[in-house]
Amino acid sequence: MTEKPTPVIADITIFPIGEGTSVGNYAREAFRAMKGIKTVMLEPTAMSTTVEAANLRDVLNALETAHEAVLKMGAKRIFIGLRVDHRLDKPHTANYKIKRITGQL
């Protein structure tokens, strides 16, 4: 992720329901679609994607893009999990938060 402070850090989880036990191809396509959005920074994790952006609109645009990608793959039902940290009192990044948790700062 970037070290440039952004006010919005989000965690997006998206996958189809009822499409079998393996949803990796759907997750990959959703991530690939979000990579096309130049106004967000992405970091894939084992269970979700961390998204950093200057504003909530860009995060929601990334989510909508991922949703459309999963729909195009034929999903009939989609689970979406979204958690947002919109911090305005001081600059922060996802990397800074990880360093604080792991004791690197």
Helices and strands as residue ranges (DSSP letters): E 8-16, H 24-35, E 40-44, E 49-53, H 56-72, E 78-86, H 94-102
